[in-house]
Amino acid sequence: MANEKERALIAKFETMINTADEALAAELVAEDAVFYAPTSPEPLKGPKGYLSIVHMMRSAFSDVQWQLEDCVVSPGKIAVCWSCTGTHDGNFMGHSATGKKFKVHCMNFYGLKDGKFVSDVGNPDILGILLQTGLLRP
């Protein structure tokens, strides 16, 4: 299978984001990695920076899960379409829990170097989350 190494890497990454496993994050994410998230004006860095995104989501949606839907692999890059589900049972962007569930799709573009993630530019469907949880009305 072409790009088998990168596909195995993204499978481990999926496990890491769904478990918030710090040891797995340290194994997969370079210390100098840079990540861009819509919830932070400054890029986040390294394994701890990436896990801060995961922890922020878990504090608002304790059952949040990402599932790989599709990916395109080229040398040094992986483009991924994730489905993301959860229940709004904590504070999210200043809003109290509504108890409502959501399911959205997210696109992420990852940079790889020496078998580790070195960058991530993500486009989560924040609008879909806000609409489905009732935090924003059309």
MODELLER restraints for C-alpha pairs under 7 A, 6 or more apart:
rsr = mdl.restraints
at = mdl.atoms
rsr.add(forms.Gaussian(group=physical.xy_distance, feature=features.Distance(at['CA:3:A'], at['CA:73:A']), mean=6.61, stdev=0.5))
rsr.add(forms.Gaussian(group=physical.xy_distance, feature=features.Distance(at['CA:6:A'], at['CA:73:A']), mean=7.00, stdev=0.5))
rsr.add(forms.Gaussian(group=physical.xy_distance, feature=features.Distance(at['CA:14:A'], at['CA:66:A']), mean=6.97, stdev=0.5))
rsr.add(forms.Gaussian(group=physical.xy_distance, feature=features.Distance(at['CA:16:A'], at['CA:24:A']), mean=5.89, stdev=0.5))
rsr.add(forms.Gaussian(group=physical.xy_distance, feature=features.Distance(at['CA:16:A'], at['CA:25:A']), mean=6.22, stdev=0.5))
rsr.add(forms.Gaussian(group=physical.xy_distance, feature=features.Distance(at['CA:17:A'], at['CA:54:A']), mean=6.37, stdev=0.5))
rsr.add(forms.Gaussian(group=physical.xy_distance, feature=features.Distance(at['CA:18:A'], at['CA:65:A']), mean=5.59, stdev=0.5))
rsr.add(forms.Gaussian(group=physical.xy_distance, feature=features.Distance(at['CA:18:A'], at['CA:66:A']), mean=6.41, stdev=0.5))
rsr.add(forms.Gaussian(group=physical.xy_distance, feature=features.Distance(at['CA:20:A'], at['CA:51:A']), mean=6.50, stdev=0.5))
rsr.add(forms.Gaussian(group=physical.xy_distance, feature=features.Distance(at['CA:20:A'], at['CA:54:A']), mean=6.63, stdev=0.5))
rsr.add(forms.Gaussian(group=physical.xy_distance, feature=features.Distance(at['CA:25:A'], at['CA:47:A']), mean=5.33, stdev=0.5))
rsr.add(forms.Gaussian(group=physical.xy_distance, feature=features.Distance(at['CA:26:A'], at['CA:47:A']), mean=5.59, stdev=0.5))
rsr.add(forms.Gaussian(group=physical.xy_distance, feature=features.Distance(at['CA:28:A'], at['CA:116:A']), mean=5.02, stdev=0.5))
rsr.add(forms.Gaussian(group=physical.xy_distance, feature=features.Distance(at['CA:28:A'], at['CA:117:A']), mean=6.13, stdev=0.5))
rsr.add(forms.Gaussian(group=physical.xy_distance, feature=features.Distance(at['CA:29:A'], at['CA:46:A']), mean=6.21, stdev=0.5))
rsr.add(forms.Gaussian(group=physical.xy_distance, feature=features.Distance(at['CA:29:A'], at['CA:47:A']), mean=5.28, stdev=0.5))
rsr.add(forms.Gaussian(group=physical.xy_distance, feature=features.Distance(at['CA:29:A'], at['CA:116:A']), mean=5.31, stdev=0.5))
rsr.add(forms.Gaussian(group=physical.xy_distance, feature=features.Distance(at['CA:29:A'], at['CA:117:A']), mean=4.76, stdev=0.5))
rsr.add(forms.Gaussian(group=physical.xy_distance, feature=features.Distance(at['CA:29:A'], at['CA:118:A']), mean=6.49, stdev=0.5))
rsr.add(forms.Gaussian(group=physical.xy_distance, feature=features.Distance(at['CA:30:A'], at['CA:46:A']), mean=5.78, stdev=0.5))
rsr.add(forms.Gaussian(group=physical.xy_distance, feature=features.Distance(at['CA:30:A'], at['CA:47:A']), mean=6.84, stdev=0.5))
rsr.add(forms.Gaussian(group=physical.xy_distance, feature=features.Distance(at['CA:30:A'], at['CA:116:A']), mean=5.72, stdev=0.5))
rsr.add(forms.Gaussian(group=physical.xy_distance, feature=features.Distance(at['CA:30:A'], at['CA:117:A']), mean=5.93, stdev=0.5))
rsr.add(forms.Gaussian(group=physical.xy_distance, feature=features.Distance(at['CA:30:A'], at['CA:118:A']), mean=5.59, stdev=0.5))
rsr.add(forms.Gaussian(group=physical.xy_distance, feature=features.Distance(at['CA:31:A'], at['CA:46:A']), mean=4.27, stdev=0.5))
rsr.add(forms.Gaussian(group=physical.xy_distance, feature=features.Distance(at['CA:31:A'], at['CA:47:A']), mean=6.34, stdev=0.5))
rsr.add(forms.Gaussian(group=physical.xy_distance, feature=features.Distance(at['CA:32:A'], at['CA:45:A']), mean=6.18, stdev=0.5))
rsr.add(forms.Gaussian(group=physical.xy_distance, feature=features.Distance(at['CA:32:A'], at['CA:46:A']), mean=5.34, stdev=0.5))
rsr.add(forms.Gaussian(group=physical.xy_distance, feature=features.Distance(at['CA:32:A'], at['CA:118:A']), mean=6.95, stdev=0.5))
rsr.add(forms.Gaussian(group=physical.xy_distance, feature=features.Distance(at['CA:33:A'], at['CA:45:A']), mean=5.37, stdev=0.5))
rsr.add(forms.Gaussian(group=physical.xy_distance, feature=features.Distance(at['CA:33:A'], at['CA:46:A']), mean=4.78, stdev=0.5))
rsr.add(forms.Gaussian(group=physical.xy_distance, feature=features.Distance(at['CA:33:A'], at['CA:117:A']), mean=6.75, stdev=0.5))
rsr.add(forms.Gaussian(group=physical.xy_distance, feature=features.Distance(at['CA:33:A'], at['CA:118:A']), mean=4.05, stdev=0.5))
rsr.add(forms.Gaussian(group=physical.xy_distance, feature=features.Distance(at['CA:33:A'], at['CA:119:A']), mean=5.35, stdev=0.5))
rsr.add(forms.Gaussian(group=physical.xy_distance, feature=features.Distance(at['CA:34:A'], at['CA:43:A']), mean=6.08, stdev=0.5))
rsr.add(forms.Gaussian(group=physical.xy_distance, feature=features.Distance(at['CA:34:A'], at['CA:44:A']), mean=5.75, stdev=0.5))
rsr.add(forms.Gaussian(group=physical.xy_distance, feature=features.Distance(at['CA:34:A'], at['CA:45:A']), mean=4.74, stdev=0.5))
rsr.add(forms.Gaussian(group=physical.xy_distance, feature=features.Distance(at['CA:34:A'], at['CA:46:A']), mean=6.59, stdev=0.5))
rsr.add(forms.Gaussian(group=physical.xy_distance, feature=features.Distance(at['CA:34:A'], at['CA:118:A']), mean=6.25, stdev=0.5))
rsr.add(forms.Gaussian(group=physical.xy_distance, feature=features.Distance(at['CA:34:A'], at['CA:119:A']), mean=4.86, stdev=0.5))
rsr.add(forms.Gaussian(group=physical.xy_distance, feature=features.Distance(at['CA:34:A'], at['CA:120:A']), mean=6.78, stdev=0.5))
rsr.add(forms.Gaussian(group=physical.xy_distance, feature=features.Distance(at['CA:35:A'], at['CA:43:A']), mean=5.36, stdev=0.5))
rsr.add(forms.Gaussian(group=physical.xy_distance, feature=features.Distance(at['CA:35:A'], at['CA:44:A']), mean=5.02, stdev=0.5))
rsr.add(forms.Gaussian(group=physical.xy_distance, feature=features.Distance(at['CA:35:A'], at['CA:45:A']), mean=6.18, stdev=0.5))
rsr.add(forms.Gaussian(group=physical.xy_distance, feature=features.Distance(at['CA:35:A'], at['CA:50:A']), mean=6.90, stdev=0.5))
rsr.add(forms.Gaussian(group=physical.xy_distance, feature=features.Distance(at['CA:35:A'], at['CA:119:A']), mean=5.38, stdev=0.5))
rsr.add(forms.Gaussian(group=physical.xy_distance, feature=features.Distance(at['CA:35:A'], at['CA:120:A']), mean=4.76, stdev=0.5))
rsr.add(forms.Gaussian(group=physical.xy_distance, feature=features.Distance(at['CA:35:A'], at['CA:121:A']), mean=6.24, stdev=0.5))
rsr.add(forms.Gaussian(group=physical.xy_distance, feature=features.Distance(at['CA:36:A'], at['CA:43:A']), mean=4.86, stdev=0.5))
rsr.add(forms.Gaussian(group=physical.xy_distance, feature=features.Distance(at['CA:36:A'], at['CA:44:A']), mean=6.38, stdev=0.5))
rsr.add(forms.Gaussian(group=physical.xy_distance, feature=features.Distance(at['CA:36:A'], at['CA:120:A']), mean=6.31, stdev=0.5))
rsr.add(forms.Gaussian(group=physical.xy_distance, feature=features.Distance(at['CA:36:A'], at['CA:121:A']), mean=5.32, stdev=0.5))
rsr.add(forms.Gaussian(group=physical.xy_distance, feature=features.Distance(at['CA:36:A'], at['CA:122:A']), mean=6.72, stdev=0.5))
rsr.add(forms.Gaussian(group=physical.xy_distance, feature=features.Distance(at['CA:37:A'], at['CA:122:A']), mean=6.53, stdev=0.5))
rsr.add(forms.Gaussian(group=physical.xy_distance, feature=features.Distance(at['CA:44:A'], at['CA:50:A']), mean=6.62, stdev=0.5))
rsr.add(forms.Gaussian(group=physical.xy_distance, feature=features.Distance(at['CA:58:A'], at['CA:64:A']), mean=6.18, stdev=0.5))
rsr.add(forms.Gaussian(group=physical.xy_distance, feature=features.Distance(at['CA:59:A'], at['CA:90:A']), mean=5.82, stdev=0.5))
rsr.add(forms.Gaussian(group=physical.xy_distance, feature=features.Distance(at['CA:59:A'], at['CA:91:A']), mean=6.96, stdev=0.5))
rsr.add(forms.Gaussian(group=physical.xy_distance, feature=features.Distance(at['CA:60:A'], at['CA:88:A']), mean=5.87, stdev=0.5))
rsr.add(forms.Gaussian(group=physical.xy_distance, feature=features.Distance(at['CA:60:A'], at['CA:89:A']), mean=5.86, stdev=0.5))
rsr.add(forms.Gaussian(group=physical.xy_distance, feature=features.Distance(at['CA:60:A'], at['CA:90:A']), mean=3.95, stdev=0.5))
rsr.add(forms.Gaussian(group=physical.xy_distance, feature=features.Distance(at['CA:60:A'], at['CA:91:A']), mean=4.98, stdev=0.5))
rsr.add(forms.Gaussian(group=physical.xy_distance, feature=features.Distance(at['CA:60:A'], at['CA:92:A']), mean=5.09, stdev=0.5))
rsr.add(forms.Gaussian(group=physical.xy_distance, feature=features.Distance(at['CA:61:A'], at['CA:86:A']), mean=5.45, stdev=0.5))
rsr.add(forms.Gaussian(group=physical.xy_distance, feature=features.Distance(at['CA:61:A'], at['CA:87:A']), mean=5.16, stdev=0.5))
rsr.add(forms.Gaussian(group=physical.xy_distance, feature=features.Distance(at['CA:61:A'], at['CA:88:A']), mean=4.88, stdev=0.5))
rsr.add(forms.Gaussian(group=physical.xy_distance, feature=features.Distance(at['CA:61:A'], at['CA:89:A']), mean=5.56, stdev=0.5))
rsr.add(forms.Gaussian(group=physical.xy_distance, feature=features.Distance(at['CA:61:A'], at['CA:90:A']), mean=6.17, stdev=0.5))
rsr.add(forms.Gaussian(group=physical.xy_distance, feature=features.Distance(at['CA:62:A'], at['CA:89:A']), mean=6.76, stdev=0.5))
rsr.add(forms.Gaussian(group=physical.xy_distance, feature=features.Distance(at['CA:63:A'], at['CA:86:A']), mean=5.34, stdev=0.5))
rsr.add(forms.Gaussian(group=physical.xy_distance, feature=features.Distance(at['CA:63:A'], at['CA:87:A']), mean=6.37, stdev=0.5))
rsr.add(forms.Gaussian(group=physical.xy_distance, feature=features.Distance(at['CA:64:A'], at['CA:84:A']), mean=6.98, stdev=0.5))
rsr.add(forms.Gaussian(group=physical.xy_distance, feature=features.Distance(at['CA:64:A'], at['CA:85:A']), mean=5.52, stdev=0.5))
rsr.add(forms.Gaussian(group=physical.xy_distance, feature=features.Distance(at['CA:64:A'], at['CA:86:A']), mean=4.21, stdev=0.5))
rsr.add(forms.Gaussian(group=physical.xy_distance, feature=features.Distance(at['CA:65:A'], at['CA:84:A']), mean=5.65, stdev=0.5))
rsr.add(forms.Gaussian(group=physical.xy_distance, feature=features.Distance(at['CA:65:A'], at['CA:85:A']), mean=5.49, stdev=0.5))
rsr.add(forms.Gaussian(group=physical.xy_distance, feature=features.Distance(at['CA:65:A'], at['CA:86:A']), mean=6.54, stdev=0.5))
rsr.add(forms.Gaussian(group=physical.xy_distance, feature=features.Distance(at['CA:66:A'], at['CA:82:A']), mean=6.07, stdev=0.5))
rsr.add(forms.Gaussian(group=physical.xy_distance, feature=features.Distance(at['CA:66:A'], at['CA:83:A']), mean=5.66, stdev=0.5))
rsr.add(forms.Gaussian(group=physical.xy_distance, feature=features.Distance(at['CA:66:A'], at['CA:84:A']), mean=4.52, stdev=0.5))
rsr.add(forms.Gaussian(group=physical.xy_distance, feature=features.Distance(at['CA:66:A'], at['CA:85:A']), mean=6.73, stdev=0.5))
rsr.add(forms.Gaussian(group=physical.xy_distance, feature=features.Distance(at['CA:67:A'], at['CA:82:A']), mean=5.40, stdev=0.5))
rsr.add(forms.Gaussian(group=physical.xy_distance, feature=features.Distance(at['CA:67:A'], at['CA:83:A']), mean=5.23, stdev=0.5))
rsr.add(forms.Gaussian(group=physical.xy_distance, feature=features.Distance(at['CA:67:A'], at['CA:84:A']), mean=6.46, stdev=0.5))
rsr.add(forms.Gaussian(group=physical.xy_distance, feature=features.Distance(at['CA:68:A'], at['CA:81:A']), mean=6.37, stdev=0.5))
rsr.add(forms.Gaussian(group=physical.xy_distance, feature=features.Distance(at['CA:68:A'], at['CA:82:A']), mean=4.71, stdev=0.5))
rsr.add(forms.Gaussian(group=physical.xy_distance, feature=features.Distance(at['CA:68:A'], at['CA:83:A']), mean=6.58, stdev=0.5))
rsr.add(forms.Gaussian(group=physical.xy_distance, feature=features.Distance(at['CA:69:A'], at['CA:81:A']), mean=5.50, stdev=0.5))
rsr.add(forms.Gaussian(group=physical.xy_distance, feature=features.Distance(at['CA:69:A'], at['CA:82:A']), mean=5.28, stdev=0.5))
rsr.add(forms.Gaussian(group=physical.xy_distance, feature=features.Distance(at['CA:69:A'], at['CA:83:A']), mean=6.41, stdev=0.5))
rsr.add(forms.Gaussian(group=physical.xy_distance, feature=features.Distance(at['CA:70:A'], at['CA:80:A']), mean=5.86, stdev=0.5))
rsr.add(forms.Gaussian(group=physical.xy_distance, feature=features.Distance(at['CA:70:A'], at['CA:81:A']), mean=5.19, stdev=0.5))
rsr.add(forms.Gaussian(group=physical.xy_distance, feature=features.Distance(at['CA:71:A'], at['CA:78:A']), mean=6.70, stdev=0.5))
rsr.add(forms.Gaussian(group=physical.xy_distance, feature=features.Distance(at['CA:71:A'], at['CA:79:A']), mean=5.42, stdev=0.5))
rsr.add(forms.Gaussian(group=physical.xy_distance, feature=features.Distance(at['CA:71:A'], at['CA:80:A']), mean=4.33, stdev=0.5))
rsr.add(forms.Gaussian(group=physical.xy_distance, feature=features.Distance(at['CA:71:A'], at['CA:81:A']), mean=6.18, stdev=0.5))
rsr.add(forms.Gaussian(group=physical.xy_distance, feature=features.Distance(at['CA:72:A'], at['CA:78:A']), mean=5.73, stdev=0.5))
rsr.add(forms.Gaussian(group=physical.xy_distance, feature=features.Distance(at['CA:72:A'], at['CA:79:A']), mean=5.14, stdev=0.5))
rsr.add(forms.Gaussian(group=physical.xy_distance, feature=features.Distance(at['CA:72:A'], at['CA:80:A']), mean=6.60, stdev=0.5))
rsr.add(forms.Gaussian(group=physical.xy_distance, feature=features.Distance(at['CA:73:A'], at['CA:79:A']), mean=6.50, stdev=0.5))
rsr.add(forms.Gaussian(group=physical.xy_distance, feature=features.Distance(at['CA:76:A'], at['CA:111:A']), mean=5.77, stdev=0.5))
rsr.add(forms.Gaussian(group=physical.xy_distance, feature=features.Distance(at['CA:76:A'], at['CA:112:A']), mean=4.65, stdev=0.5))
rsr.add(forms.Gaussian(group=physical.xy_distance, feature=features.Distance(at['CA:76:A'], at['CA:113:A']), mean=6.17, stdev=0.5))
rsr.add(forms.Gaussian(group=physical.xy_distance, feature=features.Distance(at['CA:77:A'], at['CA:110:A']), mean=5.60, stdev=0.5))
rsr.add(forms.Gaussian(group=physical.xy_distance, feature=features.Distance(at['CA:77:A'], at['CA:111:A']), mean=4.72, stdev=0.5))
rsr.add(forms.Gaussian(group=physical.xy_distance, feature=features.Distance(at['CA:77:A'], at['CA:112:A']), mean=5.70, stdev=0.5))
rsr.add(forms.Gaussian(group=physical.xy_distance, feature=features.Distance(at['CA:78:A'], at['CA:109:A']), mean=5.89, stdev=0.5))
rsr.add(forms.Gaussian(group=physical.xy_distance, feature=features.Distance(at['CA:78:A'], at['CA:110:A']), mean=5.19, stdev=0.5))
rsr.add(forms.Gaussian(group=physical.xy_distance, feature=features.Distance(at['CA:78:A'], at['CA:111:A']), mean=6.72, stdev=0.5))
rsr.add(forms.Gaussian(group=physical.xy_distance, feature=features.Distance(at['CA:79:A'], at['CA:108:A']), mean=5.80, stdev=0.5))
rsr.add(forms.Gaussian(group=physical.xy_distance, feature=features.Distance(at['CA:79:A'], at['CA:109:A']), mean=4.50, stdev=0.5))
rsr.add(forms.Gaussian(group=physical.xy_distance, feature=features.Distance(at['CA:79:A'], at['CA:110:A']), mean=6.31, stdev=0.5))
rsr.add(forms.Gaussian(group=physical.xy_distance, feature=features.Distance(at['CA:80:A'], at['CA:107:A']), mean=5.66, stdev=0.5))
rsr.add(forms.Gaussian(group=physical.xy_distance, feature=features.Distance(at['CA:80:A'], at['CA:108:A']), mean=5.25, stdev=0.5))
rsr.add(forms.Gaussian(group=physical.xy_distance, feature=features.Distance(at['CA:80:A'], at['CA:109:A']), mean=6.41, stdev=0.5))
rsr.add(forms.Gaussian(group=physical.xy_distance, feature=features.Distance(at['CA:81:A'], at['CA:105:A']), mean=6.72, stdev=0.5))
rsr.add(forms.Gaussian(group=physical.xy_distance, feature=features.Distance(at['CA:81:A'], at['CA:106:A']), mean=5.69, stdev=0.5))
rsr.add(forms.Gaussian(group=physical.xy_distance, feature=features.Distance(at['CA:81:A'], at['CA:107:A']), mean=4.71, stdev=0.5))
rsr.add(forms.Gaussian(group=physical.xy_distance, feature=features.Distance(at['CA:81:A'], at['CA:108:A']), mean=6.67, stdev=0.5))
rsr.add(forms.Gaussian(group=physical.xy_distance, feature=features.Distance(at['CA:82:A'], at['CA:105:A']), mean=5.52, stdev=0.5))
rsr.add(forms.Gaussian(group=physical.xy_distance, feature=features.Distance(at['CA:82:A'], at['CA:106:A']), mean=5.09, stdev=0.5))
rsr.add(forms.Gaussian(group=physical.xy_distance, feature=features.Distance(at['CA:82:A'], at['CA:107:A']), mean=6.37, stdev=0.5))
rsr.add(forms.Gaussian(group=physical.xy_distance, feature=features.Distance(at['CA:83:A'], at['CA:103:A']), mean=6.87, stdev=0.5))
rsr.add(forms.Gaussian(group=physical.xy_distance, feature=features.Distance(at['CA:83:A'], at['CA:104:A']), mean=5.70, stdev=0.5))
rsr.add(forms.Gaussian(group=physical.xy_distance, feature=features.Distance(at['CA:83:A'], at['CA:105:A']), mean=4.40, stdev=0.5))
rsr.add(forms.Gaussian(group=physical.xy_distance, feature=features.Distance(at['CA:83:A'], at['CA:106:A']), mean=6.26, stdev=0.5))
rsr.add(forms.Gaussian(group=physical.xy_distance, feature=features.Distance(at['CA:84:A'], at['CA:103:A']), mean=5.58, stdev=0.5))
rsr.add(forms.Gaussian(group=physical.xy_distance, feature=features.Distance(at['CA:84:A'], at['CA:104:A']), mean=5.33, stdev=0.5))
rsr.add(forms.Gaussian(group=physical.xy_distance, feature=features.Distance(at['CA:84:A'], at['CA:105:A']), mean=5.95, stdev=0.5))
rsr.add(forms.Gaussian(group=physical.xy_distance, feature=features.Distance(at['CA:85:A'], at['CA:102:A']), mean=5.50, stdev=0.5))
rsr.add(forms.Gaussian(group=physical.xy_distance, feature=features.Distance(at['CA:85:A'], at['CA:103:A']), mean=4.41, stdev=0.5))
rsr.add(forms.Gaussian(group=physical.xy_distance, feature=features.Distance(at['CA:85:A'], at['CA:104:A']), mean=6.60, stdev=0.5))
rsr.add(forms.Gaussian(group=physical.xy_distance, feature=features.Distance(at['CA:86:A'], at['CA:101:A']), mean=5.60, stdev=0.5))
rsr.add(forms.Gaussian(group=physical.xy_distance, feature=features.Distance(at['CA:86:A'], at['CA:102:A']), mean=5.60, stdev=0.5))
rsr.add(forms.Gaussian(group=physical.xy_distance, feature=features.Distance(at['CA:86:A'], at['CA:103:A']), mean=6.90, stdev=0.5))
rsr.add(forms.Gaussian(group=physical.xy_distance, feature=features.Distance(at['CA:87:A'], at['CA:99:A']), mean=6.01, stdev=0.5))
rsr.add(forms.Gaussian(group=physical.xy_distance, feature=features.Distance(at['CA:87:A'], at['CA:100:A']), mean=5.56, stdev=0.5))
rsr.add(forms.Gaussian(group=physical.xy_distance, feature=features.Distance(at['CA:87:A'], at['CA:101:A']), mean=4.20, stdev=0.5))
rsr.add(forms.Gaussian(group=physical.xy_distance, feature=features.Distance(at['CA:87:A'], at['CA:102:A']), mean=6.40, stdev=0.5))
rsr.add(forms.Gaussian(group=physical.xy_distance, feature=features.Distance(at['CA:88:A'], at['CA:97:A']), mean=5.30, stdev=0.5))
rsr.add(forms.Gaussian(group=physical.xy_distance, feature=features.Distance(at['CA:88:A'], at['CA:98:A']), mean=5.76, stdev=0.5))
rsr.add(forms.Gaussian(group=physical.xy_distance, feature=features.Distance(at['CA:88:A'], at['CA:99:A']), mean=5.00, stdev=0.5))
rsr.add(forms.Gaussian(group=physical.xy_distance, feature=features.Distance(at['CA:88:A'], at['CA:100:A']), mean=5.51, stdev=0.5))
rsr.add(forms.Gaussian(group=physical.xy_distance, feature=features.Distance(at['CA:88:A'], at['CA:101:A']), mean=6.23, stdev=0.5))
rsr.add(forms.Gaussian(group=physical.xy_distance, feature=features.Distance(at['CA:88:A'], at['CA:133:A']), mean=6.60, stdev=0.5))
rsr.add(forms.Gaussian(group=physical.xy_distance, feature=features.Distance(at['CA:89:A'], at['CA:97:A']), mean=4.60, stdev=0.5))
rsr.add(forms.Gaussian(group=physical.xy_distance, feature=features.Distance(at['CA:89:A'], at['CA:98:A']), mean=6.52, stdev=0.5))
rsr.add(forms.Gaussian(group=physical.xy_distance, feature=features.Distance(at['CA:89:A'], at['CA:99:A']), mean=5.33, stdev=0.5))
rsr.add(forms.Gaussian(group=physical.xy_distance, feature=features.Distance(at['CA:90:A'], at['CA:96:A']), mean=6.18, stdev=0.5))
rsr.add(forms.Gaussian(group=physical.xy_distance, feature=features.Distance(at['CA:90:A'], at['CA:97:A']), mean=4.76, stdev=0.5))
rsr.add(forms.Gaussian(group=physical.xy_distance, feature=features.Distance(at['CA:91:A'], at['CA:97:A']), mean=5.72, stdev=0.5))
rsr.add(forms.Gaussian(group=physical.xy_distance, feature=features.Distance(at['CA:98:A'], at['CA:133:A']), mean=6.51, stdev=0.5))
rsr.add(forms.Gaussian(group=physical.xy_distance, feature=features.Distance(at['CA:100:A'], at['CA:133:A']), mean=4.95, stdev=0.5))
rsr.add(forms.Gaussian(group=physical.xy_distance, feature=features.Distance(at['CA:101:A'], at['CA:132:A']), mean=6.89, stdev=0.5))
rsr.add(forms.Gaussian(group=physical.xy_distance, feature=features.Distance(at['CA:101:A'], at['CA:133:A']), mean=6.19, stdev=0.5))
rsr.add(forms.Gaussian(group=physical.xy_distance, feature=features.Distance(at['CA:102:A'], at['CA:129:A']), mean=5.94, stdev=0.5))
rsr.add(forms.Gaussian(group=physical.xy_distance, feature=features.Distance(at['CA:102:A'], at['CA:132:A']), mean=5.43, stdev=0.5))
rsr.add(forms.Gaussian(group=physical.xy_distance, feature=features.Distance(at['CA:102:A'], at['CA:133:A']), mean=6.34, stdev=0.5))
rsr.add(forms.Gaussian(group=physical.xy_distance, feature=features.Distance(at['CA:104:A'], at['CA:125:A']), mean=6.12, stdev=0.5))
rsr.add(forms.Gaussian(group=physical.xy_distance, feature=features.Distance(at['CA:104:A'], at['CA:128:A']), mean=6.22, stdev=0.5))
rsr.add(forms.Gaussian(group=physical.xy_distance, feature=features.Distance(at['CA:104:A'], at['CA:129:A']), mean=6.84, stdev=0.5))
rsr.add(forms.Gaussian(group=physical.xy_distance, feature=features.Distance(at['CA:105:A'], at['CA:124:A']), mean=6.89, stdev=0.5))
rsr.add(forms.Gaussian(group=physical.xy_distance, feature=features.Distance(at['CA:105:A'], at['CA:125:A']), mean=6.26, stdev=0.5))
rsr.add(forms.Gaussian(group=physical.xy_distance, feature=features.Distance(at['CA:106:A'], at['CA:123:A']), mean=5.71, stdev=0.5))
rsr.add(forms.Gaussian(group=physical.xy_distance, feature=features.Distance(at['CA:106:A'], at['CA:124:A']), mean=4.36, stdev=0.5))
rsr.add(forms.Gaussian(group=physical.xy_distance, feature=features.Distance(at['CA:106:A'], at['CA:125:A']), mean=5.87, stdev=0.5))
rsr.add(forms.Gaussian(group=physical.xy_distance, feature=features.Distance(at['CA:107:A'], at['CA:122:A']), mean=5.81, stdev=0.5))
rsr.add(forms.Gaussian(group=physical.xy_distance, feature=features.Distance(at['CA:107:A'], at['CA:123:A']), mean=5.16, stdev=0.5))
rsr.add(forms.Gaussian(group=physical.xy_distance, feature=features.Distance(at['CA:107:A'], at['CA:124:A']), mean=6.38, stdev=0.5))
rsr.add(forms.Gaussian(group=physical.xy_distance, feature=features.Distance(at['CA:108:A'], at['CA:120:A']), mean=6.51, stdev=0.5))
rsr.add(forms.Gaussian(group=physical.xy_distance, feature=features.Distance(at['CA:108:A'], at['CA:121:A']), mean=5.73, stdev=0.5))
rsr.add(forms.Gaussian(group=physical.xy_distance, feature=features.Distance(at['CA:108:A'], at['CA:122:A']), mean=4.18, stdev=0.5))
rsr.add(forms.Gaussian(group=physical.xy_distance, feature=features.Distance(at['CA:108:A'], at['CA:123:A']), mean=6.13, stdev=0.5))
rsr.add(forms.Gaussian(group=physical.xy_distance, feature=features.Distance(at['CA:109:A'], at['CA:120:A']), mean=5.55, stdev=0.5))
rsr.add(forms.Gaussian(group=physical.xy_distance, feature=features.Distance(at['CA:109:A'], at['CA:121:A']), mean=5.30, stdev=0.5))
rsr.add(forms.Gaussian(group=physical.xy_distance, feature=features.Distance(at['CA:109:A'], at['CA:122:A']), mean=6.29, stdev=0.5))
rsr.add(forms.Gaussian(group=physical.xy_distance, feature=features.Distance(at['CA:110:A'], at['CA:117:A']), mean=6.66, stdev=0.5))
rsr.add(forms.Gaussian(group=physical.xy_distance, feature=features.Distance(at['CA:110:A'], at['CA:119:A']), mean=5.44, stdev=0.5))
rsr.add(forms.Gaussian(group=physical.xy_distance, feature=features.Distance(at['CA:110:A'], at['CA:120:A']), mean=4.49, stdev=0.5))
rsr.add(forms.Gaussian(group=physical.xy_distance, feature=features.Distance(at['CA:110:A'], at['CA:121:A']), mean=6.67, stdev=0.5))
rsr.add(forms.Gaussian(group=physical.xy_distance, feature=features.Distance(at['CA:111:A'], at['CA:117:A']), mean=5.84, stdev=0.5))
rsr.add(forms.Gaussian(group=physical.xy_distance, feature=features.Distance(at['CA:111:A'], at['CA:118:A']), mean=5.35, stdev=0.5))
rsr.add(forms.Gaussian(group=physical.xy_distance, feature=features.Distance(at['CA:111:A'], at['CA:119:A']), mean=4.78, stdev=0.5))
rsr.add(forms.Gaussian(group=physical.xy_distance, feature=features.Distance(at['CA:111:A'], at['CA:120:A']), mean=6.40, stdev=0.5))
rsr.add(forms.Gaussian(group=physical.xy_distance, feature=features.Distance(at['CA:112:A'], at['CA:118:A']), mean=5.42, stdev=0.5))
rsr.add(forms.Gaussian(group=physical.xy_distance, feature=features.Distance(at['CA:130:A'], at['CA:136:A']), mean=5.28, stdev=0.5))
rsr.add(forms.Gaussian(group=physical.xy_distance, feature=features.Distance(at['CA:131:A'], at['CA:137:A']), mean=6.06, stdev=0.5))
